[in-house]
Amino acid sequence: MFIEEITNIEVVDNIEHNDKGYDFSTLNAISTCPFYGITRFIHNKVFDDSARNMALECGDLCHKCFAAYRALSIYYRGKKENKDTLMRIGYKNLYENFYDTVNGELANEELDKVLEDLFTEAENKAGMLAKYLLFSDWIIDNSGYYEDPDDKKRTIANIKESLMAYCSNFLNFVEDEPVWIEDENDINSKIGIEIPFDVTVKITFIANGAEHTQYVHFIGKLDGIHVRNLDKTLIVHENKTASRLDDAWSGQWFKSHQITGYCLAASYFTGQNCLQARVLGMQIPVPKYSGYAFRTERVDRDTFYFSDWARWVLSTIEIVEEYKDHPEKAPMNTHACCKYYKQCAFVPLCCVDEAERINIIENEMVTQEWSPLDE
């Protein structure tokens, strides 16, 4: 379908869906290689592999720490400004983060005692960095995360060292870009920390000389929404962990559809325009000789970015509709066979005929569903 023009994009309410929705990872995988993306994310098929996904586990653990830092920034801002409600908002969110970390293994009173002891110990720390790291150390030590002998990078020591570099920089940013809070006088206010979204995007466009409308079920999770003190505009913060933070890492965010879609979701969640984003990168482990332990890229958005995003979404979903019932026939973009310097696990599946692909997908692969809303 040739899309001549995107005429309108808006998030609408009261639309029911019977599908799980499209998140960025699904759309990106399908546009990178339709065969892989449709098999993996539409049919939820993978090869049975008992090996741990250390990158996923480590990233999830680090995001718990990033969320805790944001909650702490609200608490300590309230303390600095003598605003009790702000302190309570920060404490409430921190408590929920800690509760998720231990999966409810501690009773409410026990968890309150843990936080009380941590805040008491934090008072004896000389600087804010030491106070923050005290809390992330507790999260790491009580998360159930354990090291893999075959992974020398994502060790607990390396994670803690990288978080030290991250947090020292984050504390500077959060002074100028505090976490967004809808109502600072309401302890149950919406805040810009770990925001899951499940929305319907109405896209109106011109194709073949006629106007069309398509509704897209769009899901995901925002790491953070902040406010720039300079002009009170909103800015999305997106956290990334990586094994290197070179110029290629930095350059990938300038046009990233992930950032564009998240700005759209942030605008809906807050009811305010959000056309700015900051990607916060943390390298694990900290480089020993050269490179960056922490790197940030400011990437803002203009109107045409959203039109480009919508065109990409519509084109990708069109591929899904064409091949979802016959994934064995989906196009294979072989330039992606060794993306991220690692051979795709589906290469053996690609290298057999269509009949055998169907047999393997139906009888030899296992179902493994994933959604950002489950995290």
PEPE-V229598 format. One record per backbone hydrogen bond with DSSP energy under -1.0 kcal/mol. NH is the residue of the N-H (numbers start at 0). CO is the residue of the C=O. E is the energy in kcal/mol with one decimal. If there is no record, write none. Layout:
NH:CO:E  NH:CO:E
This chain:
3:205:-2.3  4:205:-1.3  6:203:-2.2  7:203:-1.7  9:201:-1.9  11:199:-2.4  21:216:-3.3  26:22:-2.2  27:23:-3.2  28:24:-2.3  29:25:-2.2  30:26:-2.3  31:27:-1.8  32:28:-2.5  34:330:-2.1  36:32:-3.0  37:33:-2.7  38:34:-1.9  39:35:-3.1  40:36:-2.7  41:37:-1.1  42:37:-2.2  44:38:-2.5  45:365:-2.4  53:51:-1.1  56:52:-2.4  57:53:-2.8  58:54:-2.3  59:55:-2.3  60:56:-2.1  61:57:-2.5  62:58:-2.2  63:59:-1.5  64:60:-1.4  65:61:-2.6  66:62:-2.3  67:63:-1.9  68:64:-2.3  69:65:-1.8  70:66:-2.2  71:67:-2.7  72:68:-2.1  73:69:-1.4  74:70:-2.1  75:71:-3.1  76:72:-1.5  77:73:-2.3  78:74:-2.0  79:75:-2.3  80:76:-2.5  82:77:-3.1  86:82:-1.7  87:83:-2.3  88:84:-2.4  89:85:-2.5  90:86:-2.5  91:87:-2.6  92:88:-2.0  93:89:-2.3  94:90:-2.9  95:91:-2.0  96:92:-2.0  97:93:-2.5  98:94:-2.5  99:95:-2.1  100:96:-1.6  101:97:-1.8  103:98:-1.8  104:101:-1.5  110:106:-2.5  111:107:-2.4  112:108:-1.9  113:109:-2.1  114:110:-2.4  115:111:-2.5  116:112:-2.5  117:113:-2.2  118:114:-2.8  119:115:-2.0  120:116:-2.6  121:117:-2.5  122:118:-1.3  123:120:-1.2  124:121:-1.7  130:126:-1.5  131:127:-2.5  132:128:-2.5  133:129:-1.4  135:131:-1.8  136:132:-2.4  137:133:-1.3  138:134:-1.9  139:135:-2.5  140:136:-2.6  141:137:-1.4  150:147:-2.2  154:152:-1.4  158:154:-2.4  159:155:-2.4  160:156:-2.1  161:157:-2.4  162:158:-2.5  163:159:-1.5  164:160:-1.5  165:161:-2.6  166:162:-3.2  167:163:-1.8  168:164:-1.1  169:165:-2.8  170:166:-2.4  172:168:-1.9  173:169:-2.9  176:172:-2.5  179:224:-3.0  181:189:-2.7  185:182:-1.9  188:185:-1.9  191:179:-2.5  192:190:-1.3  193:222:-2.2  194:221:-2.2  196:219:-2.8  198:217:-2.7  200:215:-2.9  201:9:-3.7  202:213:-3.0  203:7:-2.8  204:211:-2.5  205:4:-3.0  206:209:-2.7  209:206:-1.8  211:204:-3.3  213:202:-2.6  215:200:-2.7  217:198:-2.5  218:21:-2.1  219:196:-1.8  221:194:-2.9  223:236:-1.3  224:191:-1.7  225:234:-2.9  226:177:-2.7  227:232:-2.9  228:175:-2.9  231:227:-2.9  234:225:-2.3  235:275:-2.7  236:223:-2.9  237:277:-2.4  239:279:-2.6  241:281:-2.2  249:245:-2.0  250:246:-2.8  251:247:-1.2  252:249:-1.2  253:250:-1.0  259:255:-1.6  260:256:-2.7  261:257:-2.1  262:258:-2.1  263:259:-1.8  264:260:-2.2  265:261:-2.6  266:262:-2.1  267:263:-1.7  268:264:-2.6  269:265:-2.3  270:266:-1.9  277:235:-2.9  278:296:-2.7  279:237:-2.8  280:294:-3.6  281:239:-2.3  282:292:-2.5  283:241:-2.3  294:280:-2.1  296:278:-2.0  298:276:-2.2  300:274:-3.3  304:301:-1.3  306:302:-1.2  307:303:-2.3  308:304:-2.3  309:305:-2.5  310:306:-2.3  311:307:-2.1  312:308:-2.6  313:309:-2.7  314:310:-2.2  315:311:-2.3  316:312:-2.6  317:313:-1.8  318:314:-1.3  319:315:-1.7  320:316:-2.6  321:317:-1.7  322:318:-1.9  323:319:-2.4  325:322:-1.1  328:325:-2.0  329:326:-1.4  333:331:-1.2  335:332:-2.1  336:333:-1.4  338:335:-1.6  340:337:-1.1  341:338:-1.2  343:336:-3.4  346:343:-1.6  349:345:-2.0  350:346:-1.5  356:352:-2.2  357:353:-2.2  358:354:-1.8  359:355:-2.6  360:356:-2.9  361:357:-2.4  362:358:-2.5  363:359:-2.2  364:359:-1.9  365:45:-3.0  367:43:-3.2  373:370:-1.7
